[in-house]
Amino acid sequence: MFIFILQIRHMLDEQAELYLFTIFSGLVWALWLLKVGLSRRYRPWTEEHHETTSVIVPVVDEPLDLFRDVLTRVTEQRPDEVIVVINGKRNPDLEAVCEEFAPLVQWVHTPIPGKRNAVKIGTEMSRYDITVLLDSDTVWTPGTLPELIKPFKDANVGGVTTRQRILEPTRSWITRWADWLENSRSLYSMPAQSVLGQVGCLPGRTIAFRRHILIDVMDDFMTQRFMGVFLEVSDDRTLTNLTLKQGYRTVYQHTSLVYTDAPLQVKKLFKQQLRWARGSQYNTLRMLPWMLGHAPILAIFFLTDILLPFLLVGTIAGWIYRSVSGTGVNLYEAMLETYGAQAGWFWVIGLMVVSSVLSMAIRQIRHLQEVPGDFFRLPIFIIVSTFFLMPVRLLGFLRMAHASGWGTRAGAYAGGDPGFSEETPRDSSLEAELGLMSGTAPVDVVDRPGGGFPTQRDHATDPGTPVHAHVSPAALAAGDAPESTPAATTVLAQPHLAAPDREAALATLPESSRRHARAAAPAPARRRLNPLAAIPYVIAVVLFALEALLYV
């Protein structure tokens, strides 16, 4: 704030130059004022409303005590059904936990890793009006479900999300920072966007949709590509986009509270934030034409989110260039002359720190009213948010068109490069959630012939060995048992599956099928680079070049 004021004063006095840091700070404050102005109009839904509900829980692996607690709290709120979709490697321990809550809780296993495929399977198994998607590490509080359903009293509401906090945030500085970030979002961004009926991303830890919307958009959800790549990550943002495009409102219900876990290691935090940054900015560019036409304020929110890291890097690079080249105006000259070099720099640095803390305190005042002790942690919050989160967001922008996996869970979707095998005809490649292969006609990786449970299918080869799905007795009793449907290929024929995942999937097949699968498996496909992945780099070069013009 101190530098911002000095730069504004210099610009007004001499009309000398435009400072990048002034633009950066001006955007930060303008965005905050916009959020404050909109969020002051927000009110949660309070009228009672009842709908039938299906809760779908995709899961790869979780600590058993945590997963049991998750299901306990869900079943206490009596949804009409709970469907747990275990994807990837078989997990008998998770299956046993699910059985403890039968018949309300049904479980099913699919050897295909990936959250999107699990969401598709669960949605098609579900039978009720509202589908609630729940992350397997998210813990509900009393009243989460009934409060979450209230906004659906408005027939124009298509999707609703909850207020989200971090479990035991005092465990480490990472969990404190993550909880602060979540709370700040729930106090500013979410209510501001909800007032417009256009929450740009309904966070997927607990998110509710009208089931018919999910059914209508499922093909796009499983196959839609942008810049030559399909991203498995950012499933919640994708579903939000598709719901908005259907003409429905997406809203935030502050009174529906959930708690979720956060990484405890910097490496996992980096991977999580990079995944979110890639998915968010990928979807921003993909939705930009629609937002400009139908949700211009939402476009401002998300475009500013992209621009700020570029402005910050340009500001730092400009300071370094001016220091090395000796160009530019010394804004601290008067203070250094008055107090001398040593004392002058002491006052300059001191005023920078104090003004930065006070500036952030003003913009975080709602959070500090709830957690006053965090005022003394403001310097750490500023450092982490500025010098960790901003560079991650910049890297996420550059890497948005590169296919990659989940990044924080063993056994989850492993990702793959966009492109297609030179050995496989382009018109027969599998374009789906996990394939990431180019093709002219998008086809899902799951199929549901005759109304039965989805079975794996590859449209590139002839029918072969059936892929057996494992379901709970509760699902069998409910009539949701899978049919043994001939699959067009074996699990080994899926180029997107890493070797451990293919072996885990094969373990679900009979011995004769495994032998047939290994014998029929094609050679590893060679993939081409995705030329469209260069688009974000070109945009970055253009932005940095425009910034450089201010210094030369």
C-alpha positions as CSV (number, residue, x, y, z in Angstrom):
1,M,0.0,0.0,0.0
2,F,2.9,2.4,0.8
3,I,4.5,1.9,-2.6
4,F,1.1,2.1,-4.3
5,I,0.5,5.5,-2.7
6,L,3.9,6.8,-3.7
7,Q,3.4,5.6,-7.3
8,I,0.0,7.2,-7.6
9,R,1.4,10.4,-6.2
10,H,4.3,10.4,-8.8
11,M,1.9,9.6,-11.6
12,L,-0.4,12.5,-10.7
13,D,2.4,15.0,-10.1
14,E,4.5,14.4,-13.2
15,Q,2.4,12.1,-15.4
16,A,5.6,10.2,-15.9
17,E,4.8,6.6,-16.4
18,L,2.3,3.8,-15.7
19,Y,3.5,1.4,-13.0
20,L,2.6,-2.3,-13.1
21,F,2.4,-2.5,-9.4
22,T,-0.2,0.3,-9.4
23,I,-2.3,-1.7,-11.9
24,F,-1.8,-4.9,-9.8
25,S,-2.9,-3.1,-6.5
26,G,-5.7,-1.3,-8.3
27,L,-7.1,-4.6,-9.6
28,V,-6.9,-6.3,-6.2
29,W,-8.7,-3.4,-4.5
30,A,-11.3,-3.0,-7.2
31,L,-12.1,-6.8,-7.2
32,W,-12.4,-6.7,-3.4
33,L,-14.8,-3.8,-3.5
34,L,-16.9,-5.5,-6.1
35,K,-17.0,-8.7,-3.9
36,V,-17.9,-6.7,-0.8
37,G,-20.6,-4.7,-2.6
38,L,-22.3,-7.9,-4.1
39,S,-21.8,-10.1,-1.0
40,R,-23.6,-7.6,1.3
41,R,-26.8,-8.4,-0.6
42,Y,-26.4,-12.2,-0.1
43,R,-28.9,-14.1,2.1
44,P,-29.0,-17.9,2.5
45,W,-32.2,-19.8,1.8
46,T,-34.2,-20.3,5.0
47,E,-37.6,-21.7,3.9
48,E,-38.1,-25.5,4.4
49,H,-37.9,-27.6,1.3
50,H,-37.8,-31.3,0.7
51,E,-36.5,-33.3,-2.2
52,T,-35.5,-36.9,-2.7
53,T,-31.8,-37.3,-2.6
54,S,-29.0,-39.7,-3.8
55,V,-25.6,-39.2,-2.4
56,I,-22.7,-40.4,-4.6
57,V,-19.3,-40.9,-3.0
58,P,-16.4,-41.6,-5.5
59,V,-13.4,-43.1,-3.6
60,V,-10.0,-44.5,-4.3
61,D,-8.6,-44.9,-0.9
62,E,-9.1,-43.3,2.5
63,P,-8.2,-44.0,6.1
64,L,-10.9,-46.3,7.4
65,D,-11.7,-44.3,10.5
66,L,-12.2,-41.2,8.4
67,F,-14.3,-42.9,5.8
68,R,-16.5,-44.6,8.4
69,D,-17.0,-41.1,10.0
70,V,-17.9,-39.7,6.6
71,L,-20.6,-42.4,6.0
72,T,-21.9,-42.2,9.6
73,R,-22.6,-38.5,9.3
74,V,-24.2,-38.9,5.9
75,T,-26.5,-41.7,6.9
76,E,-27.5,-39.8,10.1
77,Q,-29.1,-37.2,7.8
78,R,-31.2,-39.9,6.0
79,P,-30.8,-39.4,2.3
80,D,-32.8,-41.7,0.2
81,E,-29.8,-43.6,-1.0
82,V,-26.0,-43.5,-0.8
83,I,-23.9,-45.0,-3.6
84,V,-20.1,-45.5,-3.0
85,V,-18.2,-45.9,-6.2
86,I,-14.8,-47.5,-5.5
87,N,-12.6,-46.9,-8.6
88,G,-9.2,-48.3,-9.5
89,K,-7.8,-51.1,-7.4
90,R,-10.1,-53.3,-5.4
91,N,-10.3,-52.2,-1.7
92,P,-12.0,-54.9,0.5
93,D,-11.5,-52.8,3.6
94,L,-13.6,-49.9,2.1
95,E,-16.2,-52.4,0.9
96,A,-16.4,-53.8,4.5
97,V,-17.0,-50.3,5.8
98,C,-19.8,-49.8,3.3
99,E,-21.4,-53.0,4.3
100,E,-21.7,-51.7,7.9
101,F,-24.2,-49.1,6.6
102,A,-26.2,-51.4,4.3
103,P,-28.9,-51.3,3.0
104,L,-28.9,-47.5,2.9
105,V,-25.3,-47.5,1.6
106,Q,-24.6,-49.5,-1.6
107,W,-21.1,-49.9,-3.0
108,V,-19.8,-50.7,-6.5
109,H,-16.3,-51.2,-7.8
110,T,-15.0,-50.2,-11.2
111,P,-11.5,-51.0,-12.3
112,I,-11.4,-47.8,-14.3
113,P,-9.7,-45.1,-12.2
114,G,-10.9,-41.5,-12.3
115,K,-13.5,-39.4,-10.6
116,R,-15.5,-38.5,-13.7
117,N,-16.2,-42.2,-14.5
118,A,-17.2,-42.8,-10.9
119,V,-19.6,-39.8,-11.0
120,K,-21.1,-41.2,-14.2
121,I,-21.6,-44.6,-12.8
122,G,-23.1,-43.3,-9.6
123,T,-25.4,-40.9,-11.4
124,E,-26.7,-43.6,-13.7
125,M,-27.3,-45.9,-10.7
126,S,-29.1,-43.2,-8.7
127,R,-32.9,-43.0,-8.7
128,Y,-33.9,-39.7,-7.0
129,D,-34.4,-36.1,-7.9
130,I,-31.3,-34.4,-6.3
131,T,-27.8,-35.9,-6.8
132,V,-25.3,-34.9,-4.1
133,L,-21.7,-35.5,-5.0
134,L,-19.5,-36.0,-2.0
135,D,-15.7,-36.2,-1.7
136,S,-14.7,-39.2,0.3
137,D,-12.7,-37.1,2.8
138,T,-15.4,-34.5,3.5
139,V,-17.2,-34.6,6.8
140,W,-20.7,-33.3,7.1
141,T,-22.1,-31.3,10.1
142,P,-25.6,-31.6,11.5
143,G,-28.0,-30.1,9.0
144,T,-25.7,-30.2,6.0
145,L,-28.1,-32.0,3.8
146,P,-31.4,-30.3,4.6
147,E,-29.8,-26.9,4.4
148,L,-28.2,-27.9,1.0
149,I,-31.6,-28.8,-0.4
150,K,-33.4,-25.5,0.5
151,P,-32.3,-23.5,-2.5
152,F,-33.9,-26.1,-4.8
153,K,-37.2,-24.6,-3.9
154,D,-36.4,-22.2,-6.7
155,A,-37.0,-24.2,-9.9
156,N,-34.4,-22.1,-11.7
157,V,-31.6,-23.3,-9.3
158,G,-29.7,-26.2,-10.9
159,G,-26.7,-26.5,-8.6
160,V,-25.9,-25.7,-4.9
161,T,-22.7,-25.9,-2.9
162,T,-21.8,-25.7,0.8
163,R,-19.6,-23.6,3.0
164,Q,-16.3,-25.4,3.5
165,R,-13.7,-25.4,6.2
166,I,-10.6,-27.5,6.9
167,L,-10.5,-30.2,9.6
168,E,-8.4,-29.4,12.6
169,P,-6.8,-26.3,11.0
170,T,-4.3,-25.9,13.9
171,R,-2.4,-29.0,12.9
172,S,0.2,-27.0,10.8
173,W,0.8,-23.7,9.0
174,I,-0.4,-25.4,5.8
175,T,-3.8,-26.3,7.3
176,R,-4.2,-22.8,8.9
177,W,-3.4,-21.2,5.5
178,A,-5.8,-23.6,3.7
179,D,-8.6,-22.9,6.2
180,W,-8.1,-19.2,5.9
181,L,-8.3,-19.4,2.1
182,E,-11.4,-21.5,2.2
183,N,-13.1,-19.2,4.8
184,S,-12.2,-16.0,2.9
185,R,-13.7,-17.5,-0.3
186,S,-16.9,-18.4,1.5
187,L,-17.2,-14.9,3.0
188,Y,-16.4,-12.9,-0.2
189,S,-16.3,-14.7,-3.6
190,M,-19.0,-17.3,-3.1
191,P,-21.8,-15.0,-1.7
192,A,-20.9,-12.3,-4.3
193,Q,-21.3,-14.8,-7.2
194,S,-24.4,-16.4,-5.6
195,V,-26.2,-13.1,-5.6
196,L,-25.8,-13.1,-9.4
197,G,-27.0,-16.8,-9.5
198,Q,-23.7,-17.5,-11.2
199,V,-21.3,-19.2,-8.9
200,G,-18.5,-19.9,-11.3
201,C,-17.3,-23.1,-9.6
202,L,-19.4,-25.1,-7.2
203,P,-16.6,-26.7,-5.1
204,G,-17.0,-30.5,-5.4
205,R,-16.4,-31.5,-1.8
206,T,-20.2,-31.5,-1.4
207,I,-22.2,-30.3,-4.4
208,A,-25.8,-30.9,-5.3
209,F,-27.4,-30.9,-8.8
210,R,-30.8,-31.8,-10.2
211,R,-30.3,-35.3,-11.4
212,H,-31.8,-34.6,-14.8
213,I,-29.2,-31.9,-15.5
214,L,-26.4,-34.4,-14.8
215,I,-28.0,-36.9,-17.2
216,D,-28.4,-34.3,-19.9
217,V,-24.8,-33.1,-19.7
218,M,-23.1,-36.4,-19.0
219,D,-21.8,-36.9,-22.5
220,D,-20.2,-33.5,-22.6
221,F,-18.9,-34.0,-19.1
222,M,-17.2,-37.3,-20.2
223,T,-15.9,-36.2,-23.6
224,Q,-15.6,-32.4,-24.0
225,R,-12.2,-31.2,-25.1
226,F,-10.5,-27.8,-25.3
227,M,-7.2,-26.9,-26.8
228,G,-6.8,-30.4,-27.9
229,V,-6.9,-32.0,-24.5
230,F,-9.4,-33.5,-22.1
231,L,-8.7,-32.7,-18.4
232,E,-9.8,-35.3,-15.8
233,V,-9.3,-32.7,-13.1
234,S,-11.7,-29.8,-12.4
235,D,-14.8,-32.0,-12.6
236,D,-16.7,-29.6,-10.3
237,R,-16.0,-26.6,-12.5
238,T,-16.9,-28.5,-15.6
239,L,-20.3,-29.5,-14.1
240,T,-20.9,-26.0,-13.0
241,N,-20.2,-24.7,-16.5
242,L,-22.5,-27.2,-18.1
243,T,-25.3,-26.3,-15.6
244,L,-24.9,-22.6,-16.3
245,K,-25.0,-23.3,-20.0
246,Q,-28.3,-25.2,-19.5
247,G,-29.8,-21.9,-18.2
248,Y,-29.9,-22.8,-14.5
249,R,-28.7,-20.7,-11.6
250,T,-25.8,-22.0,-9.5
251,V,-25.8,-20.8,-5.9
252,Y,-24.1,-21.0,-2.5
253,Q,-25.8,-22.0,0.8
254,H,-23.8,-20.6,3.7
255,T,-25.8,-22.5,6.3
256,S,-24.7,-25.9,4.9
257,L,-21.3,-26.5,6.4
258,V,-18.8,-29.3,5.7
259,Y,-15.2,-30.0,6.8
260,T,-12.5,-31.5,4.6
261,D,-8.9,-32.5,4.9
262,A,-5.9,-30.6,3.6
263,P,-2.4,-31.7,2.6
264,L,0.2,-31.7,5.4
265,Q,3.2,-31.6,3.1
266,V,4.4,-28.8,0.9
267,K,4.8,-31.1,-2.1
268,K,1.2,-32.3,-1.9
269,L,0.0,-28.8,-1.4
270,F,1.9,-27.7,-4.5
271,K,0.3,-30.5,-6.5
272,Q,-3.1,-29.7,-5.2
273,Q,-2.9,-26.0,-5.9
274,L,-1.4,-26.7,-9.4
275,R,-4.2,-29.1,-10.2
276,W,-6.8,-26.4,-9.2
277,A,-4.9,-23.7,-11.1
278,R,-4.8,-25.7,-14.3
279,G,-8.4,-26.7,-14.1
280,S,-9.7,-23.3,-13.2
281,Q,-7.9,-21.4,-15.9
282,Y,-8.5,-24.1,-18.5
283,N,-12.2,-23.7,-17.8
284,T,-12.0,-19.9,-17.7
285,L,-10.7,-19.8,-21.3
286,R,-13.2,-22.5,-22.4
287,M,-16.1,-20.6,-20.9
288,L,-14.9,-17.1,-21.8
289,P,-17.2,-16.6,-24.9
290,W,-20.2,-17.7,-22.9
291,M,-19.3,-15.6,-19.8
292,L,-18.7,-12.4,-21.9
293,G,-22.2,-12.8,-23.4
294,H,-24.2,-14.1,-20.4
295,A,-22.1,-13.4,-17.2
296,P,-19.8,-10.4,-17.7
297,I,-19.2,-9.9,-14.0
298,L,-18.2,-13.5,-13.6
299,A,-15.8,-13.0,-16.5
300,I,-14.2,-10.1,-14.6
301,F,-13.7,-12.3,-11.6
302,F,-11.9,-15.1,-13.5
303,L,-10.0,-13.0,-15.9
304,T,-8.5,-11.0,-13.1
305,D,-7.6,-14.3,-11.4
306,I,-5.5,-15.0,-14.6
307,L,-4.0,-11.6,-15.0
308,L,-2.8,-10.9,-11.4
309,P,0.1,-13.5,-11.4
310,F,1.4,-12.0,-14.7
311,L,1.3,-8.5,-13.3
312,L,3.1,-9.6,-10.1
313,V,5.9,-11.3,-12.1
314,G,6.1,-8.3,-14.3
315,T,6.3,-6.0,-11.3
316,I,9.2,-7.9,-9.7
317,A,11.0,-8.2,-13.0
318,G,10.6,-4.5,-13.6
319,W,12.1,-3.7,-10.1
320,I,15.1,-5.9,-10.8
321,Y,15.6,-4.3,-14.3
322,R,15.4,-0.8,-12.9
323,S,17.8,-1.6,-10.0
324,V,20.4,-3.2,-12.4
325,S,20.1,-0.6,-15.1
326,G,19.9,2.4,-12.8
327,T,16.8,3.8,-14.7
328,G,13.6,5.0,-13.3
329,V,12.7,7.3,-10.4
330,N,13.7,6.8,-6.8
331,L,10.4,7.2,-5.0
332,Y,12.1,7.1,-1.7
333,E,14.7,9.8,-2.4
334,A,13.1,12.4,-0.2
335,M,12.8,10.1,2.8
336,L,16.4,8.9,2.4
337,E,17.7,12.5,2.2
338,T,15.7,13.4,5.3
339,Y,16.7,10.5,7.5
340,G,19.9,9.4,6.0
341,A,20.6,6.1,4.1
342,Q,20.5,3.7,7.1
343,A,17.6,5.2,9.0
344,G,15.8,6.1,5.8
345,W,15.8,2.5,4.5
346,F,14.6,1.4,8.0
347,W,11.6,3.6,7.7
348,V,10.9,2.6,4.1
349,I,11.0,-1.1,4.8
350,G,9.0,-0.6,8.0
351,L,6.3,1.4,6.3
352,M,6.2,-1.3,3.5
353,V,5.6,-4.1,6.0
354,V,3.1,-2.2,8.1
355,S,1.1,-0.9,5.2
356,S,1.0,-4.4,3.6
357,V,-0.3,-5.9,6.8
358,L,-2.9,-3.2,7.3
359,S,-4.0,-3.5,3.6
360,M,-4.4,-7.2,3.9
361,A,-6.2,-6.9,7.2
362,I,-8.8,-4.6,5.7
363,R,-9.4,-7.1,2.8
364,Q,-9.6,-10.0,5.3
365,I,-11.7,-8.2,7.9
366,R,-14.5,-10.7,7.8
367,H,-12.2,-13.6,8.5
368,L,-10.4,-11.7,11.2
369,Q,-13.7,-11.0,12.9
370,E,-14.2,-14.8,13.2
371,V,-10.6,-15.7,13.9
372,P,-9.0,-12.6,15.6
373,G,-5.8,-14.5,16.4
374,D,-5.0,-14.7,12.7
375,F,-4.1,-11.0,12.6
376,F,-0.7,-11.9,14.0
377,R,-0.3,-14.5,11.2
378,L,-1.0,-12.0,8.4
379,P,2.6,-11.6,7.3
380,I,2.8,-15.4,6.8
381,F,-0.5,-15.4,4.9
382,I,0.8,-12.6,2.7
383,I,4.1,-14.3,2.0
384,V,2.5,-17.7,1.2
385,S,-0.4,-16.2,-0.9
386,T,2.0,-14.0,-2.9
387,F,5.2,-16.0,-3.3
388,F,3.7,-19.5,-3.3
389,L,0.2,-19.3,-4.7
390,M,0.8,-16.7,-7.4
391,P,3.7,-18.6,-9.1
392,V,1.7,-21.8,-8.9
393,R,-1.2,-20.1,-10.7
394,L,1.1,-18.9,-13.4
395,L,2.6,-22.3,-13.9
396,G,-1.0,-23.8,-13.9
397,F,-1.8,-21.4,-16.8
398,L,1.2,-22.4,-18.8
399,R,0.5,-26.1,-18.2
400,M,-3.3,-26.1,-18.7
401,A,-3.2,-27.9,-22.0
402,H,-0.9,-30.7,-20.8
403,A,-2.6,-33.9,-19.8
404,S,-1.7,-35.1,-16.4
405,G,-3.1,-37.0,-13.4
406,W,-4.7,-36.2,-10.1
407,G,-1.3,-35.7,-8.5
408,T,-2.1,-36.2,-4.8
409,R,-3.5,-39.8,-4.6
410,A,-1.9,-43.1,-5.2
411,G,-4.0,-45.3,-7.4
412,A,-5.9,-42.4,-8.9
413,Y,-6.1,-41.5,-12.5
414,A,-2.6,-41.2,-13.8
415,G,-3.1,-38.9,-16.8
416,G,-1.8,-39.1,-20.3
417,D,-0.6,-37.0,-23.1
418,P,-3.0,-35.7,-25.7
419,G,-2.5,-37.0,-29.1
420,F,-3.1,-40.3,-30.8
421,S,-1.3,-43.5,-31.6
422,E,0.2,-43.7,-35.0
423,E,-0.7,-47.4,-35.0
424,T,-4.4,-46.7,-34.3
425,P,-6.6,-45.1,-37.0
426,R,-7.6,-41.6,-35.9
427,D,-11.3,-42.2,-36.4
428,S,-11.3,-45.2,-34.0
429,S,-9.5,-43.8,-31.1
430,L,-11.2,-43.5,-27.7
431,E,-12.1,-40.0,-26.7
432,A,-13.3,-40.1,-23.2
433,E,-12.6,-39.3,-19.6
434,L,-9.5,-41.4,-19.3
435,G,-8.3,-42.0,-22.8
436,L,-7.1,-38.5,-23.7
437,M,-6.8,-39.7,-27.3
438,S,-7.7,-37.6,-30.3
439,G,-10.7,-38.7,-32.3
440,T,-13.5,-37.4,-34.5
441,A,-16.4,-38.8,-32.5
442,P,-16.4,-38.5,-28.7
443,V,-17.4,-41.8,-27.1
444,D,-17.7,-42.5,-23.3
445,V,-15.5,-45.1,-21.7
446,V,-18.5,-46.6,-20.1
447,D,-21.7,-48.0,-21.7
448,R,-24.9,-49.0,-20.2
449,P,-26.6,-51.5,-22.5
450,G,-30.1,-52.6,-21.7
451,G,-30.3,-50.3,-18.7
452,G,-27.8,-52.4,-16.8
453,F,-24.7,-51.2,-14.8
454,P,-22.1,-49.4,-17.0
455,T,-19.4,-51.8,-18.4
456,Q,-16.1,-50.9,-19.8
457,R,-16.0,-50.6,-23.6
458,D,-13.4,-49.8,-26.2
459,H,-14.7,-48.9,-29.7
460,A,-11.5,-49.6,-31.4
461,T,-11.5,-53.4,-31.5
462,D,-13.8,-56.3,-31.7
463,P,-15.9,-57.5,-28.7
464,G,-13.9,-59.7,-26.4
465,T,-13.8,-60.5,-22.7
466,P,-16.5,-59.1,-20.4
467,V,-15.4,-56.7,-17.7
468,H,-16.9,-57.8,-14.4
469,A,-18.1,-55.1,-12.0
470,H,-18.3,-55.9,-8.2
471,V,-21.3,-54.6,-6.4
472,S,-22.6,-54.8,-2.8
473,P,-25.4,-57.1,-1.8
474,A,-27.4,-53.9,-1.1
475,A,-27.1,-52.9,-4.8
476,L,-28.1,-56.4,-5.9
477,A,-31.2,-56.3,-3.7
478,A,-32.0,-52.8,-5.1
479,G,-31.9,-54.2,-8.6
480,D,-28.8,-52.4,-9.7
481,A,-26.7,-55.4,-10.4
482,P,-24.5,-55.2,-13.5
483,E,-25.2,-57.3,-16.5
484,S,-22.3,-59.4,-17.9
485,T,-22.0,-57.5,-21.1
486,P,-19.3,-58.3,-23.8
487,A,-16.7,-55.6,-23.7
488,A,-15.0,-54.5,-26.9
489,T,-11.6,-54.9,-25.5
490,T,-9.8,-55.9,-22.3
491,V,-8.4,-53.6,-19.6
492,L,-4.9,-53.9,-21.0
493,A,-6.1,-52.4,-24.3
494,Q,-6.7,-49.1,-22.4
495,P,-3.7,-46.9,-23.2
496,H,-4.5,-44.4,-20.4
497,L,-4.1,-46.9,-17.6
498,A,-0.7,-47.1,-15.9
499,A,0.8,-50.5,-15.5
500,P,-0.2,-51.0,-11.8
501,D,-3.8,-49.9,-12.6
502,R,-4.0,-52.3,-15.5
503,E,-2.8,-55.2,-13.3
504,A,-5.3,-54.2,-10.6
505,A,-8.1,-54.1,-13.2
506,L,-7.0,-57.5,-14.6
507,A,-7.1,-59.0,-11.1
508,T,-10.9,-58.6,-11.2
509,L,-11.2,-60.9,-14.2
510,P,-11.2,-64.7,-14.3
511,E,-7.8,-66.4,-15.1
512,S,-8.9,-67.3,-18.6
513,S,-9.9,-63.7,-19.3
514,R,-6.6,-62.4,-17.9
515,R,-4.6,-64.7,-20.3
516,H,-6.8,-63.6,-23.2
517,A,-6.3,-60.0,-22.2
518,R,-2.5,-60.2,-22.0
519,A,-2.3,-62.0,-25.3
520,A,-4.5,-59.4,-27.0
521,A,-2.9,-56.3,-25.5
522,P,-1.5,-53.9,-28.1
523,A,2.0,-52.5,-28.1
524,P,2.4,-49.3,-26.1
525,A,1.1,-46.4,-28.3
526,R,3.4,-43.7,-29.4
527,R,1.8,-40.3,-28.7
528,R,2.3,-37.0,-30.5
529,L,2.8,-33.7,-28.8
530,N,-0.3,-31.5,-28.7
531,P,0.5,-28.4,-30.7
532,L,-2.4,-26.5,-29.1
533,A,-0.6,-26.8,-25.8
534,A,1.6,-23.9,-27.0
535,I,-1.4,-21.5,-26.9
536,P,-1.0,-20.6,-23.2
537,Y,2.8,-20.0,-23.7
538,V,2.1,-17.7,-26.6
539,I,-0.5,-15.7,-24.5
540,A,2.1,-15.5,-21.7
541,V,4.8,-14.2,-24.1
542,V,2.4,-11.6,-25.4
543,L,1.4,-10.4,-21.9
544,F,5.0,-10.2,-20.7
545,A,6.1,-8.4,-23.9
546,L,3.3,-5.8,-23.3
547,E,4.5,-5.3,-19.7
548,A,8.1,-4.9,-20.9
549,L,7.1,-2.0,-23.1
550,L,6.5,0.0,-19.9
551,Y,10.2,-0.3,-18.9
552,V,11.9,0.4,-22.3
